[in-house]
Amino acid sequence: MSTILSIRDLRKSYEGGFEALKGVTLNIEQGEILALLGPNGAGKTTLISTICGITTPTSGSVTVDGHDILTDFRAARGLIGLVPQEINLEPFETVWNTVRFSRGLFGKPRNDALLEDILKKLSLWDKRKSRIMELSGGMKRRVLIAKALSHEPQVLFLDEPTAGVDVELRKDMWDIVGELKSSGVTIILTTHYIEEAEAISDRVGVIRNGELLLVEEKDQLMARMGQKELEVQLTEPVAAIPAELAHLNLGLSPEGALIYTYDTRAERTGITGLLNDVSQAGLVLADVVTRQSSLEDIFVGLVSDQNANTPSEDAA
């Protein structure tokens, strides 16, 4: 795959000295789905706004398919579609006119068949003559997506696209994202719904305090940082870890089961020894259950590690 979006040492500072972006560098390949994760205020929306030309960078460079966002902004912007967090639509306009007008803004020729297809995929076709003010919040979100797709962008930014919407729309979004990826569209997704990133992304980026902590293949990240838990359920639950098992660094579930965490990459997991020790301690095994760390577990761990390594204002 070729690089369609290249970000080099991108920085954004505001009056007063606040740094929203601190030297972000990233290459995004054509046709991939990148999930950008981070807590509130991490810099996700600032990064997207800067790439899309809404905010001017303080320094650094961004090119979209070779077009610089500052010196060749029209060509760069024409390749980008954006679904913003905030719903900002003309309330008295119809759905159809809203989407058709958006396509015209980018100088695209009229293509009613394309717009009809987009509206049908988003379950908006029956609402095409309705005014925006008559739609529910979820339907308005669908209109934003239709607007972003109307000019056939090559790079699509989805900034918290399913925040506060129904499960049906979220599933529709995943289906649409899959179709767009198949057609070669590059998608950058920011989300608080970690399951979205885990379900549809190719790579995951984690951003915090304006810094990109890592960007990695999702599966590799899961394998590198993911851990498994083994829950040893007993015929007679225990209230405390037996002294004979203290050396194993076990946890205890609320139900009195033993929790053993192990690294999936290790040559030896220690499970055989654990089960032997449990038997020798006089405990009777009822069942075992394994759980794989989710992307959410990994994300929370990464951010927690960064918090632990960042001096507090009081300590500074």
Backbone bond lengths (Angstrom), bond angles and torsions (degrees), N, CA, C in turn:
res aa  C-N    CA-C-N  psi(-1)  N-CA   C-N-CA  omega(-1)  CA-C   N-CA-C  phi
1 M - - - 1.472 - - 1.527 109.94 -
2 S 1.327 116.04 150.14 1.457 121.30 178.70 1.529 109.82 -99.69
3 T 1.330 115.12 155.15 1.460 120.64 179.41 1.528 109.66 -76.71
4 I 1.322 116.85 124.77 1.464 120.12 178.51 1.518 111.64 -104.10
5 L 1.336 117.35 -25.70 1.466 121.49 179.88 1.522 108.65 -130.52
6 S 1.332 114.99 119.04 1.463 120.86 -177.93 1.527 109.24 -120.14
7 I 1.320 115.75 121.62 1.471 122.45 -179.35 1.521 107.70 -116.75
8 R 1.350 116.78 126.76 1.453 120.70 -176.28 1.530 111.11 -127.93
9 D 1.325 116.09 115.02 1.468 123.73 173.95 1.534 111.15 46.93
10 L 1.311 117.06 47.20 1.464 122.20 -175.80 1.525 110.29 -76.41
11 R 1.332 115.05 126.53 1.459 121.13 -178.88 1.530 109.59 -130.62
12 K 1.332 114.40 144.99 1.451 120.50 176.05 1.530 108.52 -141.23
13 S 1.344 114.95 117.78 1.460 121.40 177.89 1.521 108.81 -120.84
14 Y 1.311 115.66 147.06 1.458 121.47 179.32 1.525 110.07 -111.33
15 E 1.314 114.74 165.46 1.452 120.02 178.58 1.534 109.16 -58.04
16 G 1.293 115.59 132.33 1.453 120.19 -174.75 1.510 112.59 105.19
17 G 1.365 115.42 -11.32 1.453 120.01 174.38 1.510 116.04 97.06
18 F 1.352 118.27 -1.20 1.462 119.15 179.94 1.526 110.74 -67.40
19 E 1.331 116.37 127.69 1.459 122.31 178.77 1.526 109.69 -100.50
20 A 1.310 116.19 109.97 1.459 120.75 -179.88 1.517 111.48 -84.46
21 L 1.338 116.59 -31.62 1.464 122.25 176.06 1.521 108.21 -129.80
22 K 1.323 116.27 133.45 1.465 120.78 -173.55 1.529 110.77 -123.53
23 G 1.312 115.28 73.39 1.460 119.41 174.02 1.515 114.56 72.10
24 V 1.329 117.20 48.41 1.463 121.39 -179.98 1.528 109.88 -74.67
25 T 1.319 116.26 127.73 1.462 123.03 176.56 1.518 108.74 -127.87
26 L 1.336 116.06 128.40 1.462 119.14 -173.63 1.523 109.88 -163.26
27 N 1.333 116.92 136.80 1.457 123.25 169.59 1.524 108.79 -109.24
28 I 1.319 115.98 133.02 1.461 121.38 178.28 1.523 108.22 -119.38
29 E 1.324 115.59 127.85 1.458 121.54 -174.01 1.527 111.66 -86.39
30 Q 1.314 114.97 150.49 1.463 120.42 179.45 1.522 110.20 -63.22
31 G 1.319 115.44 131.50 1.455 121.11 175.44 1.506 115.43 85.05
32 E 1.331 118.68 3.64 1.458 119.46 179.43 1.526 110.84 -96.41
33 I 1.328 115.33 163.14 1.459 122.04 173.74 1.523 107.27 -114.18
34 L 1.318 115.07 118.12 1.456 121.49 178.36 1.516 108.92 -109.79
35 A 1.314 116.95 123.60 1.462 121.77 175.57 1.515 108.38 -97.31
36 L 1.317 115.86 124.15 1.462 121.73 179.87 1.523 108.54 -105.46
37 L 1.318 115.41 113.62 1.456 121.50 -175.83 1.519 110.42 -110.00
38 G 1.313 115.56 147.28 1.454 120.22 177.22 1.520 109.83 174.75
39 P 1.336 117.37 155.11 1.472 120.59 178.87 1.516 111.05 -70.06
40 N 1.315 117.12 172.68 1.465 121.48 175.51 1.526 109.77 -57.23
41 G 1.335 115.84 135.83 1.453 120.25 179.58 1.509 114.56 80.34
42 A 1.337 117.14 10.30 1.465 120.26 -177.43 1.523 112.55 -73.43
43 G 1.338 117.31 -25.48 1.458 121.26 -177.46 1.515 113.73 116.48
44 K 1.333 117.68 6.14 1.460 120.93 -177.63 1.529 111.60 -61.38
45 T 1.335 115.94 -52.23 1.465 119.81 -177.62 1.526 111.08 -68.38
46 T 1.323 118.11 -36.31 1.467 120.64 177.03 1.524 110.55 -61.56
47 L 1.319 116.84 -41.67 1.468 120.64 179.01 1.522 110.57 -62.10
48 I 1.327 117.06 -46.88 1.452 120.91 179.70 1.529 110.57 -64.37
49 S 1.329 117.25 -44.53 1.465 120.97 -178.61 1.526 111.28 -61.71
50 T 1.312 116.69 -36.10 1.459 120.43 179.64 1.523 110.82 -69.52
51 I 1.306 117.02 -45.05 1.468 120.93 179.29 1.525 110.54 -62.33
52 C 1.334 116.25 -38.37 1.470 120.81 -176.32 1.528 113.08 -82.99
53 G 1.333 118.27 -0.85 1.458 120.35 176.07 1.514 114.40 86.41
54 I 1.323 118.08 8.11 1.455 121.34 178.66 1.524 110.09 -78.62
55 T 1.326 116.10 -34.15 1.457 123.44 178.73 1.528 108.74 -122.15
56 T 1.316 116.90 140.08 1.464 121.03 179.62 1.528 110.01 -90.25
57 P 1.325 117.33 128.90 1.463 118.91 -179.65 1.521 111.90 -69.34
58 T 1.315 116.17 151.78 1.463 120.93 175.11 1.518 110.12 -75.20
59 S 1.329 116.70 -39.68 1.467 122.01 176.91 1.517 108.58 -161.12
60 G 1.319 115.27 172.74 1.456 120.61 -177.13 1.511 111.38 95.75
61 S 1.319 117.00 -178.08 1.462 120.88 -177.59 1.520 111.03 -142.68
62 V 1.345 114.42 153.10 1.458 122.38 175.27 1.519 107.56 -139.73
63 T 1.321 116.35 130.91 1.461 120.39 173.43 1.521 109.28 -124.46
64 V 1.336 115.12 142.37 1.457 122.22 177.04 1.523 107.13 -117.03
65 D 1.308 115.83 110.74 1.468 122.05 -175.69 1.529 110.62 51.62
66 G 1.323 116.50 39.47 1.453 122.74 178.07 1.512 115.43 89.14
67 H 1.328 118.04 -6.47 1.468 121.80 -178.63 1.528 110.10 -96.38
68 D 1.325 116.87 121.72 1.455 121.44 -179.98 1.525 109.93 -70.93
69 I 1.334 116.72 136.53 1.471 119.98 -175.40 1.524 113.09 -70.61
70 L 1.349 117.49 -14.63 1.462 120.51 178.81 1.519 112.01 -102.80
71 T 1.322 117.28 -49.29 1.462 120.07 -175.78 1.526 113.40 -84.17
72 D 1.324 117.12 -18.81 1.470 121.70 179.93 1.526 108.39 -136.58
73 F 1.338 114.20 50.38 1.455 119.34 -168.41 1.517 114.06 -66.34
74 R 1.339 118.54 -32.88 1.461 119.31 -178.43 1.525 111.69 -64.47
75 A 1.326 115.54 -46.04 1.462 119.54 179.18 1.523 110.79 -65.67
76 A 1.341 116.72 -40.99 1.463 120.49 -179.70 1.520 110.60 -64.86
77 R 1.318 116.23 -47.36 1.470 120.27 -177.45 1.521 111.61 -65.63
78 G 1.320 117.10 -31.63 1.458 120.30 179.74 1.518 113.50 -66.46
79 L 1.327 116.37 -18.95 1.460 121.10 179.96 1.525 112.54 -91.12
80 I 1.339 116.32 -4.11 1.459 121.13 -172.15 1.524 111.53 -112.88
81 G 1.324 115.83 137.05 1.452 122.60 169.44 1.512 108.46 -115.74
82 L 1.323 117.41 142.17 1.461 121.51 -176.90 1.518 110.80 -132.34
83 V 1.326 115.15 126.87 1.464 121.56 169.72 1.522 106.34 -108.18
84 P 1.346 117.51 102.48 1.468 120.37 -174.95 1.520 111.97 -78.22
85 Q 1.318 114.72 168.22 1.464 119.98 176.48 1.527 111.48 -67.64
86 E 1.337 114.83 -46.14 1.461 119.69 -174.28 1.528 111.41 -81.79
87 I 1.314 115.93 140.76 1.459 121.27 176.56 1.521 108.74 -89.61
88 N 1.315 116.48 110.84 1.463 121.92 -177.97 1.525 108.41 -132.52
89 L 1.312 115.77 89.36 1.462 122.20 -176.42 1.526 109.74 -127.01
90 E 1.327 116.32 154.55 1.458 121.67 176.77 1.533 108.95 -71.29
91 P 1.322 118.51 112.58 1.474 120.58 -170.33 1.520 114.86 -66.31
92 F 1.351 118.00 -26.93 1.463 119.82 -174.71 1.529 112.77 -94.78
93 E 1.341 117.06 -0.85 1.462 120.35 -179.09 1.520 109.72 -90.96
94 T 1.323 116.21 155.18 1.469 119.90 177.62 1.524 110.16 -81.52
95 V 1.317 113.90 162.76 1.461 119.91 178.24 1.529 110.37 -60.02
96 W 1.328 116.50 -47.32 1.455 121.02 -177.04 1.525 111.40 -60.21
97 N 1.317 117.55 -48.70 1.457 120.73 -178.73 1.529 111.84 -65.33
98 T 1.330 116.20 -34.96 1.460 120.51 179.48 1.520 110.83 -62.33
99 V 1.310 116.30 -46.35 1.464 120.62 -177.85 1.529 110.84 -72.43
100 R 1.326 116.97 -40.78 1.461 119.92 -179.87 1.524 111.15 -65.86
101 F 1.338 116.81 -39.04 1.460 120.74 178.50 1.526 110.84 -64.05
102 S 1.340 116.67 -39.44 1.459 120.38 179.56 1.522 110.96 -62.03
103 R 1.316 117.46 -41.12 1.465 120.46 177.22 1.519 110.46 -62.70
104 G 1.335 116.59 -41.80 1.458 120.35 -179.64 1.515 113.14 -64.28
105 L 1.331 117.63 -31.44 1.468 121.07 178.93 1.521 112.43 -58.98
106 F 1.322 116.47 -27.72 1.458 120.53 -179.13 1.528 112.51 -94.75
107 G 1.330 115.22 10.62 1.456 118.95 176.28 1.509 114.46 74.03
108 K 1.323 117.09 18.34 1.459 120.53 -179.12 1.531 109.93 -83.16
109 P 1.323 117.38 142.94 1.468 119.61 177.67 1.521 111.33 -68.26
110 R 1.291 116.24 156.40 1.461 121.19 -178.86 1.534 110.20 -59.62
111 N 1.324 115.26 134.62 1.467 120.31 178.98 1.531 107.95 -149.38
112 D 1.322 115.11 80.09 1.466 119.98 -175.93 1.524 111.94 -64.86
113 A 1.328 117.23 -31.30 1.465 120.12 -179.83 1.524 110.70 -64.71
114 L 1.325 116.53 -40.21 1.461 120.58 178.59 1.521 110.54 -64.82
115 L 1.332 116.37 -46.39 1.460 119.91 -179.16 1.526 111.25 -64.68
116 E 1.307 116.45 -37.19 1.464 119.65 176.81 1.525 110.46 -61.94
117 D 1.315 116.48 -42.51 1.464 120.70 179.33 1.528 111.24 -62.66
118 I 1.335 116.29 -42.20 1.467 120.56 179.07 1.526 110.57 -62.79
119 L 1.334 116.10 -46.62 1.471 119.89 -178.46 1.524 111.72 -64.57
120 K 1.321 116.74 -36.60 1.462 119.55 178.88 1.529 111.14 -67.31
121 K 1.325 116.17 -41.17 1.465 119.61 179.73 1.526 111.19 -64.64
122 L 1.324 116.41 -28.73 1.458 120.93 -179.64 1.523 112.85 -96.42
123 S 1.345 116.25 11.47 1.470 122.14 -179.96 1.524 111.79 56.96
124 L 1.335 115.55 38.49 1.465 121.41 -179.38 1.528 112.74 -112.78
125 W 1.321 117.59 -5.08 1.459 119.44 -173.32 1.526 111.55 -60.71
126 D 1.332 116.28 -40.38 1.471 119.12 -179.95 1.528 111.99 -69.82
127 K 1.343 116.57 -14.75 1.467 121.21 -179.20 1.532 111.99 -103.56
128 R 1.320 117.77 8.92 1.464 120.65 -171.59 1.522 113.07 -60.95
129 K 1.348 118.04 -28.00 1.461 120.93 -179.14 1.530 112.06 -95.13
130 S 1.314 116.52 -2.36 1.466 120.44 -179.75 1.518 110.51 -78.56
131 R 1.338 115.57 147.26 1.458 119.47 174.49 1.527 109.06 -78.80
132 I 1.317 115.80 150.80 1.457 121.21 -176.64 1.527 111.12 -56.07
133 M 1.336 116.85 -38.17 1.463 121.20 -177.11 1.518 112.39 -64.68
134 E 1.323 117.67 -17.34 1.453 122.18 -179.34 1.525 113.24 -88.77
135 L 1.328 116.90 -5.08 1.460 121.20 -174.82 1.520 111.76 -92.23
136 S 1.322 115.35 155.42 1.458 121.36 173.19 1.533 109.38 -75.01
137 G 1.322 116.34 169.27 1.457 119.98 178.89 1.508 112.51 -60.30
138 G 1.336 116.97 -39.77 1.456 120.83 178.76 1.518 112.11 -64.90
139 M 1.337 116.57 -39.93 1.461 120.63 178.76 1.535 110.74 -66.85
140 K 1.324 117.00 -38.66 1.464 119.77 177.03 1.527 110.72 -61.98
141 R 1.332 116.23 -37.52 1.465 120.30 176.89 1.528 110.33 -62.72
142 R 1.311 116.66 -38.16 1.462 120.61 177.61 1.534 110.77 -64.31
143 V 1.333 116.36 -37.17 1.469 120.10 178.51 1.529 110.18 -63.82
144 L 1.327 116.91 -40.07 1.467 120.29 177.27 1.523 111.10 -59.08
145 I 1.321 115.38 -40.81 1.466 119.53 179.14 1.521 110.25 -66.62
146 A 1.333 116.61 -42.43 1.463 120.45 178.61 1.526 111.10 -61.44
147 K 1.334 116.77 -41.92 1.469 120.57 177.35 1.530 111.03 -59.71
148 A 1.329 116.04 -43.13 1.462 120.23 -177.48 1.522 112.02 -66.25
149 L 1.340 116.65 -29.22 1.465 120.59 -178.53 1.526 112.94 -90.70
150 S 1.326 117.13 -10.85 1.463 120.48 -169.91 1.522 113.85 -62.67
151 H 1.330 119.04 -30.80 1.465 120.17 -177.98 1.529 112.20 -100.66
152 E 1.335 116.77 17.50 1.472 123.32 174.28 1.536 112.38 56.99
153 P 1.331 116.94 59.72 1.468 120.06 -177.70 1.522 111.76 -70.22
154 Q 1.332 115.54 155.88 1.460 121.44 175.49 1.526 111.34 -93.71
155 V 1.332 115.60 -22.80 1.469 121.35 177.39 1.527 107.45 -126.22
156 L 1.313 116.83 124.75 1.462 121.03 -177.18 1.520 109.50 -119.10
157 F 1.341 115.68 124.25 1.456 121.77 176.15 1.521 108.83 -101.03
158 L 1.310 115.44 128.16 1.457 121.86 177.78 1.526 107.04 -118.06
159 D 1.326 116.57 100.81 1.459 122.02 -176.06 1.529 108.82 -95.03
160 E 1.328 115.64 97.69 1.470 121.63 -176.87 1.534 110.38 51.53
161 P 1.333 118.27 54.13 1.469 119.72 -171.09 1.518 114.59 -69.05
162 T 1.333 118.16 -23.92 1.461 118.88 -176.55 1.522 112.47 -110.52
163 A 1.330 116.74 17.28 1.468 119.75 178.64 1.525 109.91 -64.33
164 G 1.301 116.68 121.74 1.458 121.68 175.45 1.514 115.20 74.31
165 V 1.327 117.62 17.45 1.462 119.00 179.94 1.528 109.58 -109.77
166 D 1.320 115.07 169.51 1.453 120.08 -175.03 1.524 111.65 -75.98
167 V 1.313 114.63 164.08 1.465 121.41 -178.04 1.526 111.04 -61.74
168 E 1.335 116.65 -35.28 1.463 120.37 -178.82 1.527 111.24 -62.23
169 L 1.330 116.86 -44.99 1.455 120.16 179.09 1.532 110.43 -65.21
170 R 1.312 116.35 -38.86 1.457 119.00 179.47 1.526 110.32 -60.55
171 K 1.329 116.94 -43.05 1.454 120.54 178.08 1.529 110.57 -65.98
172 D 1.352 116.82 -41.25 1.465 120.17 176.29 1.515 110.92 -58.62
173 M 1.336 115.60 -41.16 1.461 120.18 -179.84 1.516 110.90 -61.46
174 W 1.309 116.70 -44.26 1.461 120.30 -179.70 1.527 110.22 -61.73
175 D 1.339 116.23 -41.25 1.463 120.16 179.41 1.533 110.85 -64.08
176 I 1.337 115.61 -43.03 1.466 120.02 -179.73 1.528 110.58 -65.62
177 V 1.329 116.14 -42.17 1.462 120.19 178.78 1.526 110.05 -59.94
178 G 1.330 116.56 -41.86 1.463 120.02 178.14 1.520 112.42 -61.31
179 E 1.333 116.64 -41.63 1.462 120.73 178.63 1.522 111.60 -65.91
180 L 1.345 116.20 -41.73 1.462 120.17 179.41 1.521 111.24 -63.98
181 K 1.314 116.29 -41.54 1.463 120.13 177.51 1.531 110.41 -59.99
182 S 1.325 116.07 -42.76 1.473 120.47 179.72 1.520 111.75 -61.45
183 S 1.330 116.26 -29.59 1.467 120.23 -179.46 1.527 112.00 -88.27
184 G 1.332 117.79 0.95 1.457 121.10 175.86 1.508 115.80 99.14
185 V 1.339 117.29 3.13 1.463 120.30 179.39 1.532 109.73 -75.28
186 T 1.322 115.22 136.88 1.463 121.77 177.16 1.519 108.77 -90.93
187 I 1.336 117.05 135.52 1.461 120.88 -174.05 1.518 110.13 -127.56
188 I 1.335 115.07 128.13 1.463 121.40 173.91 1.517 106.67 -114.68
189 L 1.313 115.61 119.98 1.458 122.55 -172.72 1.523 109.81 -116.95
190 T 1.318 116.83 126.39 1.460 119.97 168.02 1.519 107.56 -107.79
191 T 1.299 115.69 138.37 1.452 118.20 -175.18 1.519 111.51 -157.62
192 H 1.336 115.39 152.67 1.452 121.55 169.18 1.520 110.07 -98.53
193 Y 1.347 116.41 -9.25 1.449 120.58 177.54 1.529 107.68 -89.76
194 I 1.328 115.68 95.67 1.446 120.36 -174.05 1.525 111.43 -60.09
195 E 1.334 116.33 -30.04 1.463 118.66 -178.92 1.520 111.57 -63.96
196 E 1.334 117.49 -27.24 1.463 119.87 176.01 1.521 110.49 -64.67
197 A 1.323 115.93 -47.80 1.465 119.99 179.03 1.519 110.55 -61.12
198 E 1.304 116.29 -41.41 1.457 120.12 -177.77 1.516 111.24 -69.19
199 A 1.333 116.71 -31.97 1.463 120.48 -174.87 1.520 112.91 -80.90
200 I 1.342 118.76 -36.22 1.463 118.68 -168.05 1.521 115.13 -123.52
201 S 1.334 119.59 -10.45 1.470 119.06 -173.24 1.517 112.40 -84.30
202 D 1.335 115.06 154.64 1.463 122.31 170.93 1.518 110.18 -92.85
203 R 1.334 115.56 -41.98 1.464 121.27 177.69 1.519 109.61 -129.13
204 V 1.318 114.46 157.56 1.459 121.09 179.84 1.519 108.51 -125.03
205 G 1.331 115.93 131.55 1.453 121.42 172.76 1.514 108.89 -114.94
206 V 1.314 116.27 141.25 1.462 121.59 177.96 1.517 108.25 -118.22
207 I 1.332 116.36 123.08 1.456 122.01 -178.63 1.522 109.14 -120.90
208 R 1.324 115.46 140.67 1.460 121.06 179.11 1.515 108.99 -151.35
209 N 1.334 116.22 133.25 1.466 121.83 179.83 1.532 112.12 51.32
210 G 1.330 115.47 39.29 1.460 120.01 176.45 1.505 115.42 77.99
211 E 1.312 118.09 4.46 1.462 121.88 -179.77 1.520 110.44 -115.59
212 L 1.316 115.83 138.72 1.458 121.19 176.97 1.521 107.87 -84.91
213 L 1.336 116.09 109.71 1.462 120.36 -175.74 1.523 111.67 -74.12
214 L 1.330 116.11 -39.37 1.466 119.86 178.22 1.518 109.46 -165.75
215 V 1.323 115.07 156.72 1.462 122.59 169.10 1.517 105.80 -137.52
216 E 1.319 116.02 124.32 1.457 118.67 -173.46 1.520 110.45 -151.76
217 E 1.335 115.23 153.12 1.456 119.43 173.00 1.529 108.61 -55.30
218 K 1.328 115.41 135.46 1.460 119.00 -175.47 1.521 111.87 -57.66
219 D 1.321 116.45 -47.73 1.458 119.53 -177.34 1.525 111.41 -64.83
220 Q 1.342 116.67 -38.51 1.457 120.02 178.51 1.519 111.06 -66.69
221 L 1.319 116.17 -38.33 1.461 120.13 178.78 1.520 110.57 -64.04
222 M 1.329 115.35 -42.88 1.462 119.53 178.74 1.520 110.44 -62.28
223 A 1.336 116.22 -41.78 1.463 120.05 -178.83 1.519 111.89 -70.43
224 R 1.350 115.72 -36.95 1.468 119.76 -175.64 1.517 111.97 -75.14
225 M 1.328 116.67 -39.70 1.449 119.85 -172.62 1.523 113.25 -112.65
226 G 1.331 116.01 -11.17 1.450 118.42 -178.78 1.521 112.47 -74.79
227 Q 1.286 115.46 146.71 1.452 121.93 175.58 1.521 108.68 -126.48
228 K 1.314 114.48 159.61 1.454 119.82 175.19 1.512 109.80 -110.89
229 E 1.306 113.89 148.17 1.453 120.84 174.57 1.520 109.06 -112.35
230 L 1.306 115.76 136.85 1.458 121.39 173.97 1.522 107.53 -112.73
231 E 1.311 116.18 117.68 1.465 120.75 177.12 1.519 109.02 -97.85
232 V 1.315 115.92 116.69 1.460 121.82 -179.79 1.525 107.98 -96.76
233 Q 1.309 115.41 105.55 1.462 120.71 -179.27 1.525 109.18 -89.63
234 L 1.320 115.96 135.17 1.456 122.32 -173.93 1.519 111.75 -110.86
235 T 1.337 115.43 153.56 1.473 118.47 177.20 1.522 110.89 -65.03
236 E 1.331 115.60 -31.32 1.460 120.88 175.38 1.528 107.94 -124.91
237 P 1.340 118.02 101.05 1.477 121.22 -178.12 1.519 111.31 -55.01
238 V 1.334 116.03 150.16 1.461 121.52 -178.66 1.528 109.77 -107.78
239 A 1.329 115.26 152.90 1.462 120.63 179.30 1.519 111.50 -93.44
240 A 1.331 117.13 -16.16 1.463 122.18 179.89 1.522 108.93 -151.71
241 I 1.324 116.02 159.65 1.457 120.75 178.34 1.528 108.81 -70.12
242 P 1.332 118.95 123.66 1.463 120.61 178.18 1.526 111.51 -59.75
243 A 1.320 116.16 146.48 1.467 121.13 -178.06 1.513 111.70 -58.08
244 E 1.346 116.98 -33.06 1.459 120.69 -178.65 1.531 112.46 -65.55
245 L 1.339 117.00 -17.46 1.464 121.34 -177.53 1.530 112.43 -110.58
246 A 1.323 117.43 7.54 1.463 121.28 -175.20 1.526 112.39 -61.15
247 H 1.339 117.45 -29.35 1.463 121.34 -176.81 1.529 112.59 -73.51
248 L 1.316 117.65 -8.87 1.465 121.01 -175.59 1.523 113.69 -91.44
249 N 1.336 117.66 -5.60 1.465 121.97 179.66 1.529 111.45 55.62
250 L 1.307 115.63 51.61 1.459 122.03 -178.07 1.523 110.98 -85.21
251 G 1.314 114.69 158.49 1.451 121.53 170.18 1.513 109.42 -106.78
252 L 1.316 115.72 173.19 1.460 120.79 -178.76 1.526 108.78 -132.01
253 S 1.316 116.34 126.80 1.462 120.45 178.75 1.523 109.83 -79.72
254 P 1.339 117.51 161.82 1.474 119.95 177.33 1.527 112.70 -59.28
255 E 1.341 116.12 -22.90 1.468 120.00 -179.07 1.523 112.70 -89.55
256 G 1.341 116.79 2.52 1.460 119.60 177.97 1.511 114.62 86.36
257 A 1.340 117.69 18.87 1.456 121.74 175.60 1.527 109.70 -93.30
258 L 1.322 116.56 156.81 1.461 122.20 178.91 1.528 109.57 -88.64
259 I 1.328 117.00 135.19 1.464 122.35 -179.38 1.525 108.94 -113.34
260 Y 1.336 115.64 121.23 1.465 121.71 -178.87 1.530 107.92 -119.16
261 T 1.330 116.66 123.19 1.471 121.95 179.28 1.514 109.29 -104.89
262 Y 1.345 115.93 134.45 1.460 119.54 -178.60 1.521 110.69 -142.35
263 D 1.319 115.09 158.63 1.457 122.49 -177.86 1.521 109.17 -89.98
264 T 1.337 116.36 124.25 1.459 120.36 -178.19 1.523 112.33 -68.70
265 R 1.347 117.52 -16.24 1.469 120.40 -178.00 1.516 112.56 -90.06
266 A 1.321 116.38 -11.62 1.463 119.51 -176.10 1.526 111.35 -69.50
267 E 1.349 116.15 148.91 1.455 120.14 178.92 1.529 110.77 -64.61
268 R 1.334 115.91 -36.94 1.456 120.60 178.61 1.520 108.69 -127.66
269 T 1.314 115.59 128.21 1.468 119.64 -176.65 1.523 112.48 -84.86
270 G 1.306 117.67 -21.66 1.464 120.81 -178.37 1.515 114.16 83.90
271 I 1.324 116.68 6.79 1.467 119.63 -176.37 1.529 111.20 -68.36
272 T 1.330 116.37 -40.74 1.472 119.63 -179.29 1.532 110.55 -60.23
273 G 1.336 115.49 -45.78 1.459 119.67 178.52 1.519 112.07 -64.18
274 L 1.333 116.21 -37.76 1.459 120.84 178.56 1.523 110.94 -59.78
275 L 1.322 116.37 -48.96 1.456 120.29 -177.20 1.527 111.44 -65.53
276 N 1.330 116.09 -36.14 1.469 119.39 175.95 1.520 110.74 -63.85
277 D 1.342 116.03 -44.15 1.464 120.40 -179.30 1.525 111.24 -65.04
278 V 1.329 116.60 -37.57 1.461 120.70 177.89 1.529 110.24 -61.56
279 S 1.348 115.95 -43.05 1.460 120.36 179.51 1.526 111.39 -65.62
280 Q 1.349 116.28 -42.06 1.455 120.28 -178.94 1.527 111.87 -68.42
281 A 1.321 116.41 -23.51 1.463 120.31 177.72 1.520 111.90 -79.60
282 G 1.340 116.37 -0.19 1.458 120.77 177.06 1.518 113.78 84.73
283 L 1.327 116.82 14.11 1.461 120.12 179.43 1.526 109.46 -94.16
284 V 1.313 116.06 143.33 1.464 121.01 -177.96 1.523 109.64 -105.45
285 L 1.302 115.17 122.97 1.464 122.03 -177.09 1.526 110.84 -75.01
286 A 1.333 115.99 131.95 1.466 121.23 176.01 1.528 111.07 -103.65
287 D 1.352 116.36 -41.22 1.466 119.82 -178.55 1.522 108.58 -167.72
288 V 1.328 116.60 162.23 1.464 121.62 173.53 1.524 108.45 -130.16
289 V 1.320 115.37 141.55 1.473 121.78 179.73 1.523 108.01 -132.06
290 T 1.334 116.84 131.76 1.468 120.27 177.45 1.521 109.89 -108.66
291 R 1.324 115.76 146.56 1.463 122.45 177.67 1.517 108.69 -134.96
292 Q 1.332 115.85 134.67 1.462 121.77 177.34 1.524 109.02 -92.58
293 S 1.342 116.71 138.93 1.462 119.89 175.66 1.523 109.57 -59.30
294 S 1.316 116.41 137.24 1.459 120.58 177.24 1.515 110.15 -89.72
295 L 1.318 115.72 170.02 1.456 120.62 176.56 1.526 110.23 -61.49
296 E 1.321 116.73 -32.18 1.464 120.16 178.40 1.526 110.68 -64.45
297 D 1.343 116.78 -42.35 1.465 120.26 177.44 1.525 110.49 -58.62
298 I 1.346 115.48 -43.59 1.458 120.70 -178.40 1.526 110.37 -65.86
299 F 1.325 116.91 -43.99 1.452 121.83 -179.46 1.527 111.37 -61.86
300 V 1.323 116.07 -46.91 1.463 119.98 179.20 1.521 110.06 -61.48
301 G 1.334 116.79 -39.77 1.459 120.42 178.96 1.513 112.30 -64.75
302 L 1.327 116.77 -40.87 1.467 120.43 179.35 1.522 111.05 -63.18
303 V 1.325 116.10 -47.78 1.462 120.12 -178.61 1.525 110.67 -65.97
304 S 1.338 116.45 -37.79 1.463 120.04 178.29 1.518 111.14 -64.14
305 D 1.341 116.62 -40.55 1.461 120.52 178.15 1.515 110.79 -62.21
306 Q 1.347 115.87 -40.84 1.458 119.47 -179.68 1.523 110.34 -67.37
307 N 1.344 116.80 -38.66 1.463 119.72 177.37 1.527 110.87 -61.38
308 A 1.331 114.96 -39.89 1.464 119.36 -178.28 1.518 111.67 -66.88
309 N 1.369 115.58 -29.22 1.463 119.87 -177.46 1.517 113.92 -92.87
310 T 1.360 116.49 -2.29 1.456 120.80 -178.42 1.519 109.60 -100.54
311 P 1.336 118.84 122.22 1.467 119.69 179.21 1.512 111.05 -61.91
312 S 1.301 116.64 143.22 1.471 120.78 175.76 1.521 110.04 -76.32
313 E 1.348 116.07 162.81 1.447 120.21 178.83 1.525 110.54 -62.86
314 D 1.344 114.99 -34.60 1.461 118.51 -179.72 1.520 111.85 -66.73
315 A 1.365 115.52 -32.51 1.461 119.70 -177.26 1.512 111.68 -82.98
316 A 1.360 116.38 -19.32 1.457 119.37 -175.76 1.526 110.84 -73.90
